[in-house]
Amino acid sequence: MIRVRIGIHSGNAEWSSERYMGYITLARTARIMEAAYGEQILISSNTHSLSLEASKTQSIKESNNISLSLRDFEAEFRDLGERRLKDVIEPIRLFQIESEGLRKEFPPLKTLDARPNNLPIQLTSFIGREKEMKFVKDELKNNRLLTLTGTGGAGKTRFALQTAADVIDEFENGVWFVDLSALKDIALLSTTMMNAIGIKEESKKTSDETLVDYLKDKETLIILDNCEQLINACALLTEKLLSSCPKLKIISTSRESMNCSGEFTYRIPPLTHPDSNQNNTPEELTQYESVRLFIERALSVNPNFRVTNENAPALAEVCLKLDGIPLALELAAARTKVLSIEKIHERLDDRFNLLTGGKRTALPRQQTLRALIDWSYDLLSENEKILWSRLSVFNGGWTLEAAEEVCSDDTIDKNEILDLLSQLTEKSVIIYDVTKDRYRILESMKQYGIEKLSGGKEIFLQHLNYFLKLSKKAKPELIGENTKFWMHIIEADHNNFLSAIEWSVNNENKETGAVISNALGSFWSRMGQYSTGIRLIEIILESSGSLSKLLKGDILNWIGNFRISLGDNEQAKKFGRKLGFK
């Protein structure tokens, strides 16, 4: 016999210009169902209120003209009180439906109240990351120390809280959240943990000893949140507790790992976001986690907010340019009170002034995007800060070799770059993609780095010279035996080549930009990127300054060929005449 559990909830659905969407309501319904046991039917207070009204009128007429009839169904509702569901948001009153033939007695509901805990109530729902959550919960079964890392605003704390809520049934002695965000004195670390768990100090014992004695036989999960400013002290205490308390597990959140024995580190990825090359309908956009988060947070401040066919492209670009970072998306969504999506998109180039006005109750560093990144920046060494700013000249990522050539000087030796890159990766400032053997930086971190860049012209010039050398090396290879390999090299750094060419034109160095463009002609031709080649060569030709006759002839030849490839023969003839052809 299959024992079915049922959860029923009533909530809002939002109109997407084509159909109704009810992601938040459906997510809450699923949580209500998860709290039940087989043969148990639970309903929310919203549904209960509608049921009472229906019992008087026999039917409820919804706006979509669907009629819910209770005429032939006699039921009573057992009030189970306010319960905290495992989405960790504010409590909800639940009722059990009781009727003849239905089982009435069940164990305690599978809600947060069933285990001791101090998990803070959240006022907004947790959106997305189902796959990541499943992976982390599986790893927690096999590891006693799990560290969640990620860039500022990535949602490490919220992810840890949701993970803990989902696995709370597995810890008989509860789940405890220890907030270290305001702690500066390492001497108070153990005491802070004791206060969070509710442990009293004991005479003739240190706080460490009291903690160990209390936890040594208990099946407990502890969340150590915001460890980065006390990383060494947190690592030492964590190792001591885990080695002395065999049933204890710890989830820590930090910009960098603790580097403890037995630690499993997981970097929180950004929320999924649209691709700039796709034209998504409002309905299609809701498949992306970043869009769902933006919509939910926008509705909380502007109930009239709607996604339409007209503003959908701008919404997709906002989510893309904010790299799917939850805090940045929430700050942007708050601006929908006074700005349209299109205006928010237009102002993202000045994002540090746009993305302000976070919740007054949030930590100061979470109230503006700039303050958030300031926090990461201030935790770095001087050379880490310098390298961060220099890496911001790259577009579309970089290799180790490129960083060594572009970012080294008398201040930072070439041999230091690898270690500094490793440290910035550990501290979630930059990202290393092992599959591509390349580094990259999120757009907000890049813009911040550019602001901090001193001696910028020299670094941009080193960037230009590096890609000039690479283009000269690539030119003969693009028509030789190693064409495929070098096409891949150029493609990986294509955005860097483009930015180098544009910088050269804007900084009275058009000859260098023309040399790079001439070298990349074969690449643009083979890839069918004729418009890119035409645009850049025209920028070079129209800018001030002179070119050598031979080089000018080469790039005129390329632009003529690209025009022919696009079927624009009249324009091709125009450039041909400049070369002396009739």
Number of C-alpha atoms within 10 A of each C-alpha: 3 6 8 12 16 18 20 21 21 17 14 12 14 18 15 16 13 11 10 12 15 12 17 19 14 17 15 22 20 14 18 29 21 18 23 22 18 13 14 21 22 28 23 21 19 15 17 22 11 14 20 12 13 17 16 11 12 15 17 18 11 9 7 6 8 10 12 14 15 16 12 7 8 10 13 11 16 13 14 13 12 15 19 22 24 24 24 23 18 15 17 15 16 28 21 20 18 18 13 9 6 11 13 14 8 11 7 12 18 21 22 26 16 15 16 16 21 16 18 12 13 14 10 15 18 18 18 16 16 8 8 15 17 13 12 20 16 11 16 18 11 10 15 19 25 25 30 24 27 26 26 25 20 22 21 25 21 16 20 23 24 20 19 27 20 19 16 25 16 15 18 14 18 21 27 24 23 20 16 19 14 9 15 11 10 15 11 12 19 18 19 17 22 19 12 15 19 11 15 13 15 10 8 8 11 13 22 16 15 19 21 17 15 13 19 17 14 16 17 23 25 21 23 23 22 22 23 22 21 18 17 15 17 22 17 12 13 20 17 14 20 20 13 15 20 15 16 21 22 22 24 28 30 26 27 24 25 28 13 15 12 12 18 20 20 17 21 21 17 20 23 19 24 26 12 13 7 9 13 16 19 24 18 11 20 21 14 17 21 29 26 20 24 24 22 21 21 23 17 14 14 17 12 10 18 18 21 16 14 11 15 22 22 17 25 25 21 28 28 20 21 21 22 26 24 23 21 28 25 21 23 28 27 23 21 21 15 10 13 16 23 16 13 22 20 14 14 18 13 11 21 17 13 17 24 19 15 21 14 9 8 9 14 13 17 23 19 23 25 19 16 19 21 14 15 20 19 10 14 16 11 11 14 20 19 18 20 27 23 25 26 24 25 23 19 18 24 20 15 13 13 18 22 18 15 23 24 18 11 6 9 16 11 16 10 12 21 14 11 18 23 14 17 21 20 20 23 22 25 23 21 20 11 8 6 9 10 17 20 20 23 20 16 20 20 22 18 20 23 16 11 16 19 13 9 15 12 12 21 22 16 19 25 25 18 18 24 22 11 17 21 15 13 24 19 15 17 21 14 11 10 12 17 12 12 21 21 12 13 20 14 17 17 19 15 21 27 19 19 26 27 18 19 21 23 14 11 14 20 23 19 20 28 26 19 25 26 25 22 22 25 21 25 21 17 11 11 14 13 21 16 14 24 22 11 19 22 14 17 27 17 10 12 13 12 13 17 9 8 9 14 20 17 17 24 24 18 24 25 23 22 25 20 16 15 13 11 13 15 12 15 21 17 14 21 18 13 13 15 8 9 8
